[in-house]
């Protein structure tokens, strides 16, 4: 009888005891409140003062400790006036030759486009029906720098520090100019990356001998070339509060099911993790409950991933990783992940 009572007590549900304790030397509530206050104090937009921007960046990136964080200060000449500027980048992640030739040199050296004095307006002439038309455009420093002084093919403007930090961490250079409350993001990446090679785990006799690599833009270019259709959509998403891992969502607009695309975006947008390092983490975060039928199929071949896109599936490319994923039309039954 005693054995039976012990067995019943063993299998009977008991409500868990509630403990209330605080780790010694720490106050979790105060730490949470301090972190919230720090986030509220952080500036959202870029300041017009270049000295304030430089001081904030140096504090944010621990400039006195980090050896690869670089700030290059110089003066630029714009229509007879000099402005203090600095270039903010991470050493080892940019192409120094492109920055020197197409950014610093045009801004620092005097030439016809930036030494015009007198009338600050920009005058252009146009001929319409054999009639010369004179057009006068009011001078704007930001527009003038974008259109005349930075001969780089990929330049964008950001006015929030958070967006600037995300791009700089990915290898983009940020140009700050005094009196302007914005930064010019110059894409001149130059870090080392593995070249395209044949798939190691999926050898093939006939077909493409290319395999995925760790660079997400290299992988998207391979898919563009294989799919060869203007309806191929490649959207960017980010996962991880700390790692901010980039993910590319690839699908054919006129073939893929719109509900499938929405479901994929919904699941990715609702991933609440601090970091995403491996593709295996992404699989576990977005897959449904496991069934007897495999939900995930791995491949390192771009031609196989391209065939899935042409069939109406959605491909997910993960940056700095060896996996890309394809979601089938029945999202809650089958995933296909391509390993690179």
Secondary structure as a PSIPRED ss2 file (coil, helix, strand):
# PSIPRED VFORMAT (PSIPRED V4.0)

   1 X C   1.000  0.000  0.000
   2 X H   0.000  1.000  0.000
   3 X H   0.000  1.000  0.000
   4 X H   0.000  1.000  0.000
   5 X H   0.000  1.000  0.000
   6 X H   0.000  1.000  0.000
   7 X H   0.000  1.000  0.000
   8 X H   0.000  1.000  0.000
   9 X H   0.000  1.000  0.000
  10 X H   0.000  1.000  0.000
  11 X H   0.000  1.000  0.000
  12 X C   1.000  0.000  0.000
  13 X C   1.000  0.000  0.000
  14 X C   1.000  0.000  0.000
  15 X C   1.000  0.000  0.000
  16 X C   1.000  0.000  0.000
  17 X C   1.000  0.000  0.000
  18 X C   1.000  0.000  0.000
  19 X C   1.000  0.000  0.000
  20 X C   1.000  0.000  0.000
  21 X C   1.000  0.000  0.000
  22 X C   1.000  0.000  0.000
  23 X C   1.000  0.000  0.000
  24 X C   1.000  0.000  0.000
  25 X C   1.000  0.000  0.000
  26 X C   1.000  0.000  0.000
  27 X C   1.000  0.000  0.000
  28 X H   0.000  1.000  0.000
  29 X H   0.000  1.000  0.000
  30 X H   0.000  1.000  0.000
  31 X H   0.000  1.000  0.000
  32 X H   0.000  1.000  0.000
  33 X H   0.000  1.000  0.000
  34 X H   0.000  1.000  0.000
  35 X H   0.000  1.000  0.000
  36 X H   0.000  1.000  0.000
  37 X H   0.000  1.000  0.000
  38 X H   0.000  1.000  0.000
  39 X H   0.000  1.000  0.000
  40 X H   0.000  1.000  0.000
  41 X H   0.000  1.000  0.000
  42 X C   1.000  0.000  0.000
  43 X C   1.000  0.000  0.000
  44 X C   1.000  0.000  0.000
  45 X E   0.000  0.000  1.000
  46 X C   1.000  0.000  0.000
  47 X C   1.000  0.000  0.000
  48 X C   1.000  0.000  0.000
  49 X C   1.000  0.000  0.000
  50 X H   0.000  1.000  0.000
  51 X H   0.000  1.000  0.000
  52 X H   0.000  1.000  0.000
  53 X H   0.000  1.000  0.000
  54 X H   0.000  1.000  0.000
  55 X H   0.000  1.000  0.000
  56 X H   0.000  1.000  0.000
  57 X H   0.000  1.000  0.000
  58 X H   0.000  1.000  0.000
  59 X H   0.000  1.000  0.000
  60 X H   0.000  1.000  0.000
  61 X C   1.000  0.000  0.000
  62 X C   1.000  0.000  0.000
  63 X C   1.000  0.000  0.000
  64 X C   1.000  0.000  0.000
  65 X C   1.000  0.000  0.000
  66 X C   1.000  0.000  0.000
  67 X C   1.000  0.000  0.000
  68 X C   1.000  0.000  0.000
  69 X E   0.000  0.000  1.000
  70 X E   0.000  0.000  1.000
  71 X E   0.000  0.000  1.000
  72 X E   0.000  0.000  1.000
  73 X E   0.000  0.000  1.000
  74 X E   0.000  0.000  1.000
  75 X E   0.000  0.000  1.000
  76 X E   0.000  0.000  1.000
  77 X E   0.000  0.000  1.000
  78 X E   0.000  0.000  1.000
  79 X C   1.000  0.000  0.000
  80 X C   1.000  0.000  0.000
  81 X E   0.000  0.000  1.000
  82 X E   0.000  0.000  1.000
  83 X E   0.000  0.000  1.000
  84 X E   0.000  0.000  1.000
  85 X E   0.000  0.000  1.000
  86 X E   0.000  0.000  1.000
  87 X E   0.000  0.000  1.000
  88 X E   0.000  0.000  1.000
  89 X E   0.000  0.000  1.000
  90 X E   0.000  0.000  1.000
  91 X C   1.000  0.000  0.000
  92 X C   1.000  0.000  0.000
  93 X C   1.000  0.000  0.000
  94 X E   0.000  0.000  1.000
  95 X C   1.000  0.000  0.000
  96 X H   0.000  1.000  0.000
  97 X H   0.000  1.000  0.000
  98 X H   0.000  1.000  0.000
  99 X H   0.000  1.000  0.000
 100 X H   0.000  1.000  0.000
 101 X H   0.000  1.000  0.000
 102 X H   0.000  1.000  0.000
 103 X H   0.000  1.000  0.000
 104 X H   0.000  1.000  0.000
 105 X H   0.000  1.000  0.000
 106 X H   0.000  1.000  0.000
 107 X H   0.000  1.000  0.000
 108 X H   0.000  1.000  0.000
 109 X C   1.000  0.000  0.000
 110 X C   1.000  0.000  0.000
 111 X C   1.000  0.000  0.000
 112 X C   1.000  0.000  0.000
 113 X C   1.000  0.000  0.000
 114 X C   1.000  0.000  0.000
 115 X C   1.000  0.000  0.000
 116 X C   1.000  0.000  0.000
 117 X C   1.000  0.000  0.000
 118 X C   1.000  0.000  0.000
 119 X C   1.000  0.000  0.000
 120 X C   1.000  0.000  0.000
 121 X C   1.000  0.000  0.000
 122 X E   0.000  0.000  1.000
 123 X E   0.000  0.000  1.000
 124 X E   0.000  0.000  1.000
 125 X E   0.000  0.000  1.000
 126 X E   0.000  0.000  1.000
 127 X E   0.000  0.000  1.000
 128 X E   0.000  0.000  1.000
 129 X C   1.000  0.000  0.000
 130 X C   1.000  0.000  0.000
 131 X E   0.000  0.000  1.000
 132 X E   0.000  0.000  1.000
 133 X E   0.000  0.000  1.000
 134 X E   0.000  0.000  1.000
 135 X E   0.000  0.000  1.000
 136 X E   0.000  0.000  1.000
 137 X E   0.000  0.000  1.000
 138 X C   1.000  0.000  0.000
 139 X C   1.000  0.000  0.000
 140 X C   1.000  0.000  0.000
 141 X H   0.000  1.000  0.000
 142 X H   0.000  1.000  0.000
 143 X H   0.000  1.000  0.000
 144 X H   0.000  1.000  0.000
 145 X H   0.000  1.000  0.000
 146 X H   0.000  1.000  0.000
 147 X H   0.000  1.000  0.000
 148 X H   0.000  1.000  0.000
 149 X H   0.000  1.000  0.000
 150 X C   1.000  0.000  0.000
 151 X C   1.000  0.000  0.000
 152 X C   1.000  0.000  0.000
 153 X C   1.000  0.000  0.000
 154 X C   1.000  0.000  0.000
 155 X E   0.000  0.000  1.000
 156 X E   0.000  0.000  1.000
 157 X E   0.000  0.000  1.000
 158 X E   0.000  0.000  1.000
 159 X C   1.000  0.000  0.000
 160 X E   0.000  0.000  1.000
 161 X H   0.000  1.000  0.000
 162 X H   0.000  1.000  0.000
 163 X H   0.000  1.000  0.000
 164 X H   0.000  1.000  0.000
 165 X H   0.000  1.000  0.000
 166 X H   0.000  1.000  0.000
 167 X H   0.000  1.000  0.000
 168 X H   0.000  1.000  0.000
 169 X H   0.000  1.000  0.000
 170 X C   1.000  0.000  0.000
 171 X C   1.000  0.000  0.000
 172 X C   1.000  0.000  0.000
 173 X E   0.000  0.000  1.000
 174 X E   0.000  0.000  1.000
 175 X E   0.000  0.000  1.000
 176 X E   0.000  0.000  1.000
 177 X E   0.000  0.000  1.000
 178 X C   1.000  0.000  0.000
 179 X C   1.000  0.000  0.000
 180 X C   1.000  0.000  0.000
 181 X C   1.000  0.000  0.000
 182 X C   1.000  0.000  0.000
 183 X E   0.000  0.000  1.000
 184 X E   0.000  0.000  1.000
 185 X E   0.000  0.000  1.000
 186 X E   0.000  0.000  1.000
 187 X C   1.000  0.000  0.000
 188 X C   1.000  0.000  0.000
 189 X E   0.000  0.000  1.000
 190 X C   1.000  0.000  0.000
 191 X C   1.000  0.000  0.000
 192 X C   1.000  0.000  0.000
 193 X C   1.000  0.000  0.000
 194 X C   1.000  0.000  0.000
 195 X C   1.000  0.000  0.000
 196 X C   1.000  0.000  0.000
 197 X C   1.000  0.000  0.000
 198 X C   1.000  0.000  0.000
 199 X C   1.000  0.000  0.000
 200 X C   1.000  0.000  0.000
 201 X C   1.000  0.000  0.000
 202 X C   1.000  0.000  0.000
 203 X C   1.000  0.000  0.000
 204 X C   1.000  0.000  0.000
 205 X C   1.000  0.000  0.000
 206 X C   1.000  0.000  0.000
 207 X C   1.000  0.000  0.000
 208 X C   1.000  0.000  0.000
 209 X C   1.000  0.000  0.000
 210 X C   1.000  0.000  0.000
 211 X E   0.000  0.000  1.000
 212 X C   1.000  0.000  0.000
 213 X C   1.000  0.000  0.000
 214 X C   1.000  0.000  0.000
 215 X C   1.000  0.000  0.000
 216 X H   0.000  1.000  0.000
 217 X H   0.000  1.000  0.000
 218 X H   0.000  1.000  0.000
 219 X H   0.000  1.000  0.000
 220 X H   0.000  1.000  0.000
 221 X H   0.000  1.000  0.000
 222 X H   0.000  1.000  0.000
 223 X H   0.000  1.000  0.000
 224 X H   0.000  1.000  0.000
 225 X H   0.000  1.000  0.000
 226 X H   0.000  1.000  0.000
 227 X H   0.000  1.000  0.000
 228 X C   1.000  0.000  0.000
 229 X C   1.000  0.000  0.000
 230 X C   1.000  0.000  0.000
 231 X C   1.000  0.000  0.000
 232 X E   0.000  0.000  1.000
 233 X E   0.000  0.000  1.000
 234 X E   0.000  0.000  1.000
 235 X E   0.000  0.000  1.000
 236 X E   0.000  0.000  1.000
 237 X E   0.000  0.000  1.000
 238 X E   0.000  0.000  1.000
 239 X E   0.000  0.000  1.000
 240 X C   1.000  0.000  0.000
 241 X C   1.000  0.000  0.000
 242 X C   1.000  0.000  0.000
 243 X C   1.000  0.000  0.000
 244 X C   1.000  0.000  0.000
 245 X E   0.000  0.000  1.000
 246 X E   0.000  0.000  1.000
 247 X E   0.000  0.000  1.000
 248 X E   0.000  0.000  1.000
 249 X E   0.000  0.000  1.000
 250 X E   0.000  0.000  1.000
 251 X E   0.000  0.000  1.000
 252 X E   0.000  0.000  1.000
 253 X C   1.000  0.000  0.000
 254 X C   1.000  0.000  0.000
 255 X C   1.000  0.000  0.000
 256 X C   1.000  0.000  0.000
 257 X C   1.000  0.000  0.000
 258 X H   0.000  1.000  0.000
 259 X H   0.000  1.000  0.000
 260 X H   0.000  1.000  0.000
 261 X H   0.000  1.000  0.000
 262 X H   0.000  1.000  0.000
 263 X H   0.000  1.000  0.000
 264 X H   0.000  1.000  0.000
 265 X H   0.000  1.000  0.000
 266 X H   0.000  1.000  0.000
 267 X H   0.000  1.000  0.000
 268 X H   0.000  1.000  0.000
 269 X H   0.000  1.000  0.000
 270 X C   1.000  0.000  0.000
 271 X C   1.000  0.000  0.000
 272 X C   1.000  0.000  0.000
 273 X C   1.000  0.000  0.000
 274 X C   1.000  0.000  0.000
 275 X C   1.000  0.000  0.000
 276 X C   1.000  0.000  0.000
 277 X C   1.000  0.000  0.000
 278 X C   1.000  0.000  0.000
 279 X H   0.000  1.000  0.000
 280 X H   0.000  1.000  0.000
 281 X H   0.000  1.000  0.000
 282 X H   0.000  1.000  0.000
 283 X H   0.000  1.000  0.000
 284 X H   0.000  1.000  0.000
 285 X H   0.000  1.000  0.000
 286 X H   0.000  1.000  0.000
 287 X C   1.000  0.000  0.000
 288 X C   1.000  0.000  0.000
 289 X C   1.000  0.000  0.000
 290 X C   1.000  0.000  0.000
 291 X C   1.000  0.000  0.000
 292 X C   1.000  0.000  0.000
 293 X C   1.000  0.000  0.000
 294 X C   1.000  0.000  0.000
 295 X C   1.000  0.000  0.000
 296 X C   1.000  0.000  0.000
 297 X C   1.000  0.000  0.000
 298 X C   1.000  0.000  0.000
 299 X C   1.000  0.000  0.000
 300 X C   1.000  0.000  0.000
 301 X E   0.000  0.000  1.000
 302 X H   0.000  1.000  0.000
 303 X H   0.000  1.000  0.000
 304 X H   0.000  1.000  0.000
 305 X H   0.000  1.000  0.000
 306 X H   0.000  1.000  0.000
 307 X H   0.000  1.000  0.000
 308 X H   0.000  1.000  0.000
 309 X H   0.000  1.000  0.000
 310 X H   0.000  1.000  0.000
 311 X C   1.000  0.000  0.000
 312 X C   1.000  0.000  0.000
 313 X C   1.000  0.000  0.000
 314 X E   0.000  0.000  1.000
 315 X E   0.000  0.000  1.000
 316 X E   0.000  0.000  1.000
 317 X E   0.000  0.000  1.000
 318 X E   0.000  0.000  1.000
 319 X C   1.000  0.000  0.000
 320 X C   1.000  0.000  0.000
 321 X C   1.000  0.000  0.000
 322 X C   1.000  0.000  0.000
 323 X E   0.000  0.000  1.000
 324 X E   0.000  0.000  1.000
 325 X E   0.000  0.000  1.000
 326 X E   0.000  0.000  1.000
 327 X E   0.000  0.000  1.000
 328 X C   1.000  0.000  0.000
 329 X C   1.000  0.000  0.000
 330 X C   1.000  0.000  0.000
 331 X C   1.000  0.000  0.000
 332 X C   1.000  0.000  0.000
 333 X C   1.000  0.000  0.000
 334 X C   1.000  0.000  0.000
 335 X E   0.000  0.000  1.000
 336 X E   0.000  0.000  1.000
 337 X E   0.000  0.000  1.000
 338 X E   0.000  0.000  1.000
 339 X E   0.000  0.000  1.000
 340 X C   1.000  0.000  0.000
